[in-house]
């Protein structure tokens, strides 16, 4: 059974972007492994995670709030 957010285009695009950013971050120098690359990957992942969390059983106002988090 698929979750409702998996049908959202914005979630699908954010997941693809997150995967692309992960691939790019793997090319960073080893010295950046636990600083810049880690921070970039977490930021990219937070976009699709906030969309998913806001979509699950929340009111429209809550969903809107989580979408705002995704944009920031």
C-alpha positions in Angstrom: 0.0 0.0 0.0 1.4 3.4 -1.0 1.3 6.4 1.2 -0.6 9.4 0.0 2.5 11.6 -0.2 4.2 9.2 -2.6 1.7 10.3 -5.3 2.6 14.0 -4.9 4.8 15.3 -7.7 6.6 17.7 -5.3 7.6 14.7 -3.1 8.8 12.7 -6.1 10.9 15.5 -7.4 12.4 16.2 -3.9 13.3 12.5 -3.6 15.0 12.6 -6.9 16.9 15.8 -6.0 17.9 14.3 -2.7 19.4 11.2 -4.5 21.2 13.5 -6.9 22.7 15.5 -4.0 23.8 12.4 -2.3 25.7 11.3 -5.4 27.3 14.7 -5.7 28.3 14.8 -2.0 30.1 11.5 -2.4 32.5 13.3 -4.8 33.5 15.9 -2.2 37.0 15.6 -0.7 37.3 13.3 2.3 38.0 16.2 4.6 34.4 17.4 4.0 32.9 14.0 4.7 31.5 14.8 8.2 30.9 18.5 7.8 29.8 20.1 4.5 28.7 16.9 2.7 26.8 15.6 5.7 25.0 19.0 6.2 24.0 19.2 2.5 22.6 15.6 2.5 20.6 16.2 5.7 19.2 19.4 4.3 18.1 17.7 1.1 16.6 14.8 3.0 14.6 17.1 5.2 12.7 18.5 2.2 11.0 15.2 1.3 10.7 14.1 5.0 8.8 17.3 5.8 6.5 16.8 2.9 5.8 13.3 3.9 5.3 14.1 7.6 2.9 17.0 6.8 0.8 14.7 4.5 0.2 12.0 7.1 -3.0 12.5 8.9 -2.6 16.2 9.4 -5.0 19.1 8.8 -4.6 21.3 5.8 -3.1 24.0 8.0 -0.5 21.5 9.4 0.3 20.3 5.9 0.8 23.9 4.8 3.1 24.4 7.8 5.3 21.4 6.9 5.4 22.5 3.2 6.7 25.8 4.5 9.5 23.9 6.4 10.4 22.2 3.2 10.9 25.4 1.3 13.2 26.9 4.0 
